């Protein structure tokens, strides 16, 4: 090896070692800074969540004085610089999944109201085994403890406050300055000895996935699901959500998404015929449609043979969920989901449709 070659190799080795050391130290410093920022944001999230307890509940609202469950989360995270969509389905994809047994303040907790794994509402974990969320039944933002009931309904946890987590932000991402090309030094270079740097072609960032579209039928179902378990009481006041009868339930569900319909089942059916889209064929029902039924005459289909449905008095109303199921209220179980297809509920069908 010539002296010139030895000097060149030694120079490159020193530069490489120095670069690696600087990179490692810089990476550790950046990681520490990120963790510190996340910790500070978590404290802000918890403080904001606690400060909003007692604010009014309003379906579809995202602050500053009224909220629904996803609207509350979107509002709070927006205040700390993390901008996310105000829908349960979008928030369930934000950040990264977290083990249910490793909760940290600021984590989003997703709960179901049924036996499925699909989240129906969410809250913000504030530590001490408690979370804050906008509760429709209480008509305000409340604090709840992670009781056995809620632990059983918990279907997922997402963490937005993590440097490695991906969040759906609307803030522009600052561009990173390009690193100037480095020319390897050569002692007494001869012609052709100098290495010409080549700027690498940057890899384009993938386009963000579009936010999921929530249909009006899904909004109706989501609004109705928040009343699951509310006790049944015939003739209950439409302004008292502690109890409900069938038309009280449908009235308040549609009211929660901004659609005002009459307060009793027969008037609701008339409203659908005069102002909406009536449906007289069970097979043409769509998710979120109202279903109007006649009086019970038996559990078998033959019990309704020869009866003209349109001449029958409407005595019950519910909301079609799709997949042969109905969301409604009756009896000791209160608001619930039951099978519709091939049951007496279907045999009692008079008409259905959308009030819009």
Secondary structure, DSSP 8 states (H G I E B T S, - for coil): --HHHHHHHHHHHHHHHHHHHHHHHHHHHHHHHHHHHHHHHHHHHHHHHHHTTT-EE-TT-BSSSEE-HHHHHHHHHHHTT----SSHHHHTTSBEE--TTS--TT-EEEE-SSSSSS--EEEEEEETTEEEEEETTTTEEEEEE--HHHHHHEEEEEE-S-TT-B----S---------------TT--TT-S---------------------HHHHHHHHHHTTTT-EE-TT--TT-TTEE-HHHHHHHHHHHTT----SSHHHHHHHHHHHSEEE--GGG--TT-EEEE-----SSGGGGTT--GGGS---EEEEEEETTEEEEEEGGGEEEEEE-TTSHHHHTEEEEEE--
